[in-house]
Amino acid sequence: MSDPVSDTGPALRLRVVFAGGRRLGPGKADLLELVRETGSISAAGRRMGMSYKRAWTLIEELNAMFRAPLVHSVRGGAKGGGAQLTELGETILAHYRALERTAALQGRAELEALAALSSDMSE
């Protein structure tokens, strides 16, 4: 997961806004990464400090935002449930992370200029 807070200076937090106000930002991208890592929507939500309902709501939003679902889930039961990113989910996450890296690299000079002009809040 990306960490926007840096001890070395300012960092970007990128949010992509689609038509109709639909958004893909760092929180949803982190949730997708954690679903991939944990194999569970509820476990991913817990790791992010959010409720079960909030995690599921965000996944439902993500699944509705694109041509096909980003996360496939199986309900629990005797065999247990789980979730995994679909091929499209992996693709969307990869594009978002690449966009974050590109923006950070291209904006480095401006970030450094902002850091140089900011007040020292460490005291």
FIKOLZA-1660 file (N, C-alpha, C; in steps of 0.1 Angstrom, whole numbers, plus 5000, padded with zeros to 4 digits):
% residues 123
   i   px   py   pz ch aa at
   1 5008 4988 5000  A  M  N
   1 5000 5000 5000  A  M CA
   1 5009 5012 5000  A  M  C
   2 5004 5023 4994  A  S  N
   2 5011 5035 4994  A  S CA
   2 5008 5043 5006  A  S  C
   3 5018 5050 5011  A  D  N
   3 5017 5058 5023  A  D CA
   3 5019 5073 5019  A  D  C
   4 5008 5081 5019  A  P  N
   4 5009 5095 5015  A  P CA
   4 5017 5104 5025  A  P  C
   5 5019 5100 5037  A  V  N
   5 5025 5108 5047  A  V CA
   5 5040 5105 5047  A  V  C
   6 5048 5115 5045  A  S  N
   6 5062 5113 5044  A  S CA
   6 5070 5122 5054  A  S  C
   7 5080 5116 5060  A  D  N
   7 5088 5124 5069  A  D CA
   7 5098 5133 5061  A  D  C
   8 5100 5130 5048  A  T  N
   8 5109 5137 5040  A  T CA
   8 5103 5149 5032  A  T  C
   9 5090 5150 5032  A  G  N
   9 5084 5161 5025  A  G CA
   9 5070 5158 5021  A  G  C
  10 5064 5167 5013  A  P  N
  10 5050 5165 5009  A  P CA
  10 5049 5153 4998  A  P  C
  11 5038 5147 4998  A  A  N
  11 5035 5137 4988  A  A CA
  11 5022 5139 4982  A  A  C
  12 5020 5134 4970  A  L  N
  12 5007 5135 4963  A  L CA
  12 4997 5124 4967  A  L  C
  13 4984 5128 4967  A  R  N
  13 4974 5118 4969  A  R CA
  13 4965 5120 4957  A  R  C
  14 4965 5110 4948  A  L  N
  14 4958 5111 4936  A  L CA
  14 4944 5105 4936  A  L  C
  15 4934 5113 4931  A  R  N
  15 4921 5108 4930  A  R CA
  15 4916 5111 4916  A  R  C
  16 4911 5100 4909  A  V  N
  16 4906 5101 4896  A  V CA
  16 4891 5102 4897  A  V  C
  17 4886 5113 4891  A  V  N
  17 4871 5115 4891  A  V CA
  17 4866 5112 4877  A  V  C
  18 4857 5103 4877  A  F  N
  18 4850 5099 4864  A  F CA
  18 4837 5106 4862  A  F  C
  19 4831 5105 4851  A  A  N
  19 4818 5111 4848  A  A CA
  19 4808 5106 4859  A  A  C
  20 4799 5115 4863  A  G  N
  20 4789 5112 4873  A  G CA
  20 4795 5113 4887  A  G  C
  21 4807 5117 4889  A  G  N
  21 4813 5119 4902  A  G CA
  21 4819 5106 4908  A  G  C
  22 4819 5095 4900  A  R  N
  22 4825 5083 4905  A  R CA
  22 4840 5085 4907  A  R  C
  23 4846 5080 4918  A  R  N
  23 4860 5083 4921  A  R CA
  23 4868 5070 4924  A  R  C
  24 4880 5071 4920  A  L  N
  24 4890 5060 4923  A  L CA
  24 4902 5068 4929  A  L  C
  25 4904 5065 4942  A  G  N
  25 4915 5072 4949  A  G CA
  25 4924 5062 4957  A  G  C
  26 4932 5068 4966  A  P  N
  26 4942 5059 4973  A  P CA
  26 4935 5049 4983  A  P  C
  27 4924 5053 4989  A  G  N
  27 4917 5044 4998  A  G CA
  27 4911 5032 4991  A  G  C
  28 4905 5034 4979  A  K  N
  28 4899 5023 4972  A  K CA
  28 4910 5014 4966  A  K  C
  29 4921 5020 4961  A  A  N
  29 4932 5013 4956  A  A CA
  29 4939 5004 4967  A  A  C
  30 4940 5010 4979  A  D  N
  30 4946 5002 4990  A  D CA
  30 4937 4991 4994  A  D  C
  31 4924 4993 4993  A  L  N
  31 4914 4982 4996  A  L CA
  31 4916 4971 4986  A  L  C
  32 4917 4974 4973  A  L  N
  32 4919 4964 4963  A  L CA
  32 4931 4956 4966  A  L  C
  33 4942 4963 4969  A  E  N
  33 4955 4956 4972  A  E CA
  33 4953 4947 4984  A  E  C
  34 4946 4951 4994  A  L  N
  34 4944 4943 5006  A  L CA
  34 4935 4931 5003  A  L  C
  35 4925 4933 4995  A  V  N
  35 4917 4921 4991  A  V CA
  35 4926 4911 4984  A  V  C
  36 4934 4916 4975  A  R  N
  36 4943 4906 4968  A  R CA
  36 4953 4899 4978  A  R  C
  37 4958 4907 4988  A  E  N
  37 4967 4901 4998  A  E CA
  37 4960 4891 5007  A  E  C
  38 4948 4895 5012  A  T  N
  38 4942 4887 5023  A  T CA
  38 4932 4877 5017  A  T  C
  39 4927 4879 5005  A  G  N
  39 4917 4870 5000  A  G CA
  39 4903 4872 5006  A  G  C
  40 4901 4884 5013  A  S  N
  40 4889 4886 5020  A  S CA
  40 4886 4901 5020  A  S  C
  41 4873 4904 5017  A  I  N
  41 4869 4918 5018  A  I CA
  41 4868 4923 5032  A  I  C
  42 4863 4914 5041  A  S  N
  42 4862 4918 5055  A  S CA
  42 4876 4920 5062  A  S  C
  43 4885 4911 5058  A  A  N
  43 4898 4912 5064  A  A CA
  43 4905 4924 5059  A  A  C
  44 4903 4927 5046  A  A  N
  44 4910 4939 5040  A  A CA
  44 4904 4952 5047  A  A  C
  45 4891 4952 5049  A  G  N
  45 4885 4963 5057  A  G CA
  45 4891 4965 5071  A  G  C
  46 4892 4953 5078  A  R  N
  46 4897 4954 5092  A  R CA
  46 4911 4959 5092  A  R  C
  47 4919 4955 5082  A  R  N
  47 4933 4960 5081  A  R CA
  47 4934 4975 5079  A  R  C
  48 4923 4981 5073  A  M  N
  48 4923 4995 5070  A  M CA
  48 4915 5002 5081  A  M  C
  49 4910 4995 5091  A  G  N
  49 4903 5001 5102  A  G CA
  49 4889 5006 5099  A  G  C
  50 4883 4999 5089  A  M  N
  50 4869 5002 5085  A  M CA
  50 4860 4991 5088  A  M  C
  51 4847 4994 5089  A  S  N
  51 4837 4984 5092  A  S CA
  51 4835 4975 5080  A  S  C
  52 4830 4963 5083  A  Y  N
  52 4826 4953 5073  A  Y CA
  52 4817 4959 5063  A  Y  C
  53 4807 4966 5067  A  K  N
  53 4797 4972 5058  A  K CA
  53 4804 4983 5049  A  K  C
  54 4813 4991 5054  A  R  N
  54 4820 5001 5046  A  R CA
  54 4828 4995 5036  A  R  C
  55 4836 4984 5039  A  A  N
  55 4844 4977 5030  A  A CA
  55 4836 4971 5018  A  A  C
  56 4825 4965 5022  A  W  N
  56 4816 4959 5012  A  W CA
  56 4810 4970 5003  A  W  C
  57 4806 4981 5009  A  T  N
  57 4800 4992 5001  A  T CA
  57 4810 4997 4991  A  T  C
  58 4823 4999 4995  A  L  N
  58 4833 5004 4986  A  L CA
  58 4836 4994 4975  A  L  C
  59 4836 4981 4978  A  I  N
  59 4838 4971 4967  A  I CA
  59 4826 4971 4958  A  I  C
  60 4814 4972 4963  A  E  N
  60 4802 4973 4954  A  E CA
  60 4803 4985 4945  A  E  C
  61 4808 4997 4950  A  E  N
  61 4810 5009 4942  A  E CA
  61 4820 5006 4931  A  E  C
  62 4831 5000 4935  A  L  N
  62 4842 4997 4925  A  L CA
  62 4836 4988 4914  A  L  C
  63 4829 4977 4918  A  N  N
  63 4824 4968 4909  A  N CA
  63 4814 4974 4899  A  N  C
  64 4807 4984 4903  A  A  N
  64 4797 4991 4895  A  A CA
  64 4804 5002 4886  A  A  C
  65 4816 5006 4889  A  M  N
  65 4822 5017 4882  A  M CA
  65 4828 5013 4868  A  M  C
  66 4831 5000 4866  A  F  N
  66 4837 4996 4854  A  F CA
  66 4829 4986 4846  A  F  C
  67 4834 4982 4835  A  R  N
  67 4826 4974 4826  A  R CA
  67 4823 4960 4831  A  R  C
  68 4831 4956 4840  A  A  N
  68 4830 4943 4847  A  A CA
  68 4835 4944 4861  A  A  C
  69 4831 4935 4870  A  P  N
  69 4835 4936 4884  A  P CA
  69 4850 4936 4886  A  P  C
  70 4855 4942 4896  A  L  N
  70 4870 4942 4899  A  L CA
  70 4873 4932 4910  A  L  C
  71 4863 4928 4918  A  V  N
  71 4864 4918 4928  A  V CA
  71 4853 4908 4927  A  V  C
  72 4858 4895 4927  A  H  N
  72 4848 4884 4927  A  H CA
  72 4848 4878 4942  A  H  C
  73 4837 4877 4947  A  S  N
  73 4836 4872 4961  A  S CA
  73 4827 4859 4961  A  S  C
  74 4830 4851 4971  A  V  N
  74 4822 4838 4973  A  V CA
  74 4818 4839 4988  A  V  C
  75 4805 4837 4990  A  R  N
  75 4800 4837 5004  A  R CA
  75 4806 4826 5013  A  R  C
  76 4807 4829 5025  A  G  N
  76 4812 4819 5035  A  G CA
  76 4802 4807 5036  A  G  C
  77 4806 4798 5045  A  G  N
  77 4798 4786 5046  A  G CA
  77 4808 4775 5051  A  G  C
  78 4804 4763 5049  A  A  N
  78 4812 4752 5053  A  A CA
  78 4826 4752 5046  A  A  C
  79 4826 4756 5034  A  K  N
  79 4839 4756 5027  A  K CA
  79 4846 4770 5029  A  K  C
  80 4840 4779 5036  A  G  N
  80 4845 4792 5037  A  G CA
  80 4843 4801 5025  A  G  C
  81 4844 4814 5027  A  G  N
  81 4842 4823 5016  A  G CA
  81 4855 4829 5012  A  G  C
  82 4855 4839 5005  A  G  N
  82 4867 4846 5000  A  G CA
  82 4864 4856 4989  A  G  C
  83 4875 4863 4986  A  A  N
  83 4874 4873 4975  A  A CA
  83 4887 4873 4968  A  A  C
  84 4887 4877 4955  A  Q  N
  84 4899 4879 4948  A  Q CA
  84 4897 4889 4937  A  Q  C
  85 4907 4896 4933  A  L  N
  85 4906 4905 4922  A  L CA
  85 4904 4898 4909  A  L  C
  86 4896 4903 4901  A  T  N
  86 4894 4898 4887  A  T CA
  86 4906 4903 4879  A  T  C
  87 4907 4898 4867  A  E  N
  87 4917 4903 4858  A  E CA
  87 4916 4918 4856  A  E  C
  88 4903 4922 4854  A  L  N
  88 4901 4937 4853  A  L CA
  88 4905 4944 4865  A  L  C
  89 4902 4939 4877  A  G  N
  89 4906 4945 4890  A  G CA
  89 4922 4946 4890  A  G  C
  90 4929 4936 4886  A  E  N
  90 4944 4937 4886  A  E CA
  90 4948 4948 4876  A  E  C
  91 4941 4949 4865  A  T  N
  91 4945 4959 4855  A  T CA
  91 4942 4973 4859  A  T  C
  92 4931 4975 4865  A  I  N
  92 4927 4988 4870  A  I CA
  92 4937 4993 4881  A  I  C
  93 4940 4984 4891  A  L  N
  93 4949 4987 4901  A  L CA
  93 4963 4990 4896  A  L  C
  94 4968 4982 4886  A  A  N
  94 4981 4985 4880  A  A CA
  94 4981 4999 4873  A  A  C
  95 4971 5002 4866  A  H  N
  95 4970 5015 4859  A  H CA
  95 4970 5027 4870  A  H  C
  96 4962 5025 4880  A  Y  N
  96 4962 5035 4890  A  Y CA
  96 4975 5037 4897  A  Y  C
  97 4982 5026 4901  A  R  N
  97 4995 5027 4907  A  R CA
  97 5005 5033 4898  A  R  C
  98 5005 5030 4885  A  A  N
  98 5014 5036 4875  A  A CA
  98 5011 5051 4874  A  A  C
  99 4998 5055 4874  A  L  N
  99 4995 5069 4874  A  L CA
  99 5000 5077 4886  A  L  C
 100 4999 5070 4898  A  E  N
 100 5005 5076 4910  A  E CA
 100 5020 5078 4908  A  E  C
 101 5027 5068 4904  A  R  N
 101 5042 5069 4902  A  R CA
 101 5045 5080 4892  A  R  C
 102 5038 5081 4881  A  T  N
 102 5041 5091 4871  A  T CA
 102 5039 5105 4876  A  T  C
 103 5027 5107 4883  A  A  N
 103 5024 5120 4889  A  A CA
 103 5035 5124 4899  A  A  C
 104 5039 5115 4907  A  A  N
 104 5049 5118 4917  A  A CA
 104 5063 5122 4911  A  A  C
 105 5067 5114 4901  A  L  N
 105 5079 5117 4894  A  L CA
 105 5079 5131 4886  A  L  C
 106 5068 5133 4879  A  Q  N
 106 5067 5145 4871  A  Q CA
 106 5065 5157 4880  A  Q  C
 107 5059 5156 4892  A  G  N
 107 5057 5167 4901  A  G CA
 107 5067 5169 4912  A  G  C
 108 5078 5161 4911  A  R  N
 108 5088 5162 4921  A  R CA
 108 5094 5176 4923  A  R  C
 109 5097 5184 4913  A  A  N
 109 5102 5197 4914  A  A CA
 109 5092 5206 4921  A  A  C
 110 5080 5205 4918  A  E  N
 110 5070 5214 4924  A  E CA
 110 5068 5210 4939  A  E  C
 111 5068 5197 4942  A  L  N
 111 5067 5192 4956  A  L CA
 111 5079 5197 4964  A  L  C
 112 5091 5197 4958  A  E  N
 112 5103 5202 4965  A  E CA
 112 5101 5217 4968  A  E  C
 113 5096 5224 4958  A  A  N
 113 5094 5239 4959  A  A CA
 113 5084 5242 4970  A  A  C
 114 5073 5234 4971  A  L  N
 114 5063 5236 4981  A  L CA
 114 5069 5233 4995  A  L  C
 115 5077 5222 4996  A  A  N
 115 5084 5219 5008  A  A CA
 115 5093 5230 5013  A  A  C
 116 5100 5236 5004  A  A  N
 116 5110 5246 5007  A  A CA
 116 5102 5259 5012  A  A  C
 117 5090 5261 5008  A  L  N
 117 5082 5272 5012  A  L CA
 117 5074 5270 5025  A  L  C
 118 5073 5257 5029  A  S  N
 118 5064 5254 5040  A  S CA
 118 5071 5257 5053  A  S  C
 119 5063 5260 5064  A  S  N
 119 5069 5262 5077  A  S CA
 119 5073 5249 5083  A  S  C
 120 5083 5250 5092  A  D  N
 120 5088 5238 5099  A  D CA
 120 5078 5235 5110  A  D  C
 121 5071 5224 5109  A  M  N
 121 5061 5220 5120  A  M CA
 121 5066 5210 5129  A  M  C
 122 5079 5207 5129  A  S  N
 122 5085 5196 5137  A  S CA
 122 5086 5200 5151  A  S  C
 123 5086 5212 5154  A  E  N
 123 5089 5217 5168  A  E CA
 123 5076 5217 5176  A  E  C
% end
